[in-house]
Amino acid sequence: MIRSAALSVALGFAAATAAGAETLPTLNDLPETYAGTFLCGAGEMGMTMQLRDIGPLPRDCDPNCEDPAIKHAAKGVIRFFPTIVNPDAPAGAFTIEGTVNYTRSARRTVALLEMEPVDWIEQPDGFGASGLEYQLLFSDGVVTGGYGRPTADGCFAMKVFPVPGL
């Protein structure tokens, strides 16, 4: 009886874990487009960012490790433009690729984005592209917070908000 109860608990945990893995929310469950600003040496810049989860990557550790993060590939597009406080800022756009590490707790999922620039779509004269590190917090398909920064020298803050349906 004890063995069958232990086996039932173990099988129930395995099924719940497998079911949880199947329902792990990803970037694709959130709005695709975000809008906001970033700050660099040239001042405040407006931006939009479109993101897509491309799918899972191999785990960085053996199957018995306790690393709760699930790593996926991601790609997207960043567009930047002048703001009211910086009307002379240039406009441009470039593609980005990288990874998103998902960590799930009982109440929310954290998506840690580490992205690098790939190709220019529209490059203004004398302007360079930057990667980014950004953390999105979400629960039940709703972004509940986020913070991060561009990775280029001289850049230090970035804040974006989801723009559903754009």
C-alpha positions in Angstrom: 0.0 0.0 0.0 2.8 2.5 0.9 4.7 1.6 -2.3 1.6 2.1 -4.5 0.8 5.4 -2.7 4.4 6.6 -3.2 4.3 5.5 -6.9 1.0 7.3 -7.3 2.5 10.5 -5.8 5.6 10.2 -8.0 3.5 9.6 -11.1 1.2 12.4 -10.2 4.2 14.8 -9.7 5.7 13.6 -13.0 2.4 14.2 -14.8 2.0 17.6 -13.2 5.6 18.5 -14.2 5.1 17.3 -17.7 1.8 19.2 -17.9 3.5 22.3 -16.5 6.2 22.0 -19.2 3.6 21.8 -21.9 1.8 24.9 -20.7 4.8 27.1 -20.0 3.9 30.5 -21.3 6.4 32.1 -23.8 6.8 35.4 -25.6 4.3 34.1 -28.2 1.6 34.1 -25.5 2.1 37.9 -25.0 1.6 40.9 -27.2 4.3 40.8 -30.0 4.9 44.6 -30.0 6.3 46.8 -27.1 6.8 50.5 -27.1 8.8 52.8 -24.9 12.1 54.6 -24.5 15.8 54.1 -23.9 18.5 56.4 -22.7 22.0 56.7 -24.2 24.6 59.4 -24.6 22.5 61.0 -27.3 19.6 61.4 -24.9 16.2 59.8 -24.7 15.1 57.8 -27.8 11.7 56.4 -28.6 11.5 52.7 -29.6 9.3 49.8 -30.5 10.4 46.2 -30.2 8.8 43.2 -31.8 9.6 39.8 -30.3 9.0 36.2 -31.3 10.0 33.0 -29.5 11.5 30.6 -32.0 11.6 27.5 -29.8 13.5 25.6 -27.2 17.3 25.3 -27.1 19.2 22.4 -25.6 19.6 22.6 -21.8 23.0 23.9 -20.5 23.2 21.2 -17.9 22.5 17.5 -17.5 18.9 16.3 -17.1 19.3 16.0 -13.3 20.4 19.6 -12.7 18.3 22.0 -10.7 18.5 24.9 -13.1 14.8 26.1 -13.3 15.4 28.2 -16.4 14.2 26.9 -19.8 16.1 28.6 -22.6 14.5 29.4 -26.0 15.8 31.2 -29.1 14.2 34.5 -29.9 14.3 37.1 -32.6 12.8 40.4 -33.4 13.0 44.0 -34.7 13.9 47.2 -32.9 12.8 50.5 -34.3 14.0 53.8 -32.8 13.0 57.4 -33.4 13.0 60.9 -31.9 10.9 61.9 -28.9 9.4 65.2 -27.7 12.4 65.8 -25.4 14.9 64.8 -28.1 13.4 65.9 -31.5 16.8 65.7 -33.3 17.5 62.1 -32.5 17.9 59.8 -35.6 15.4 57.2 -36.7 16.3 53.7 -37.7 15.7 49.9 -37.4 17.6 46.7 -37.0 16.9 43.0 -36.4 17.9 41.2 -33.2 18.5 37.6 -32.2 19.3 35.9 -29.0 17.9 33.9 -26.1 15.1 34.1 -23.6 15.4 32.2 -20.3 12.0 31.4 -18.8 11.8 30.8 -15.1 8.4 30.0 -13.6 7.1 30.4 -10.1 3.7 29.7 -8.6 2.5 33.2 -9.5 4.3 34.4 -12.5 6.8 33.7 -15.3 10.0 35.7 -15.8 11.5 36.0 -19.3 15.1 37.2 -19.3 16.0 38.4 -22.8 19.6 38.6 -24.0 19.6 39.9 -27.5 22.2 41.0 -30.0 21.9 43.2 -33.2 22.0 41.2 -36.4 21.2 43.3 -39.5 20.3 46.9 -40.2 16.9 47.6 -41.8 17.5 51.4 -41.8 20.8 52.7 -40.5 21.2 56.4 -39.8 24.7 57.9 -40.4 27.1 57.5 -37.6 24.7 55.4 -35.5 25.4 52.0 -34.1 23.1 49.2 -33.0 22.9 47.8 -29.5 22.0 44.5 -27.9 19.8 44.5 -24.9 19.2 42.7 -21.6 15.6 42.9 -20.5 13.5 41.1 -18.0 9.7 40.7 -18.6 7.4 39.6 -15.8 4.1 38.1 -16.8 1.2 36.2 -15.3 -1.8 34.7 -17.1 -0.7 36.2 -20.5 -0.4 39.7 -19.1 2.8 41.6 -18.7 3.0 42.8 -15.1 6.3 44.5 -15.2 9.7 44.7 -16.8 13.1 46.5 -16.8 16.4 46.4 -18.6 19.0 48.2 -20.6 20.7 48.5 -24.0 24.2 46.8 -23.8 26.0 49.5 -25.8 28.6 51.7 -24.0 27.0 54.9 -22.8 23.5 53.4 -22.6 21.9 52.7 -19.2 18.1 52.4 -19.1 15.2 51.1 -21.2 11.5 50.7 -20.4 8.9 49.3 -22.7 5.2 48.5 -22.4 3.1 46.0 -24.4 1.0 47.3 -27.2 -1.7 44.7 -27.8 -2.9 44.4 -31.4 -0.2 46.4 -33.0 
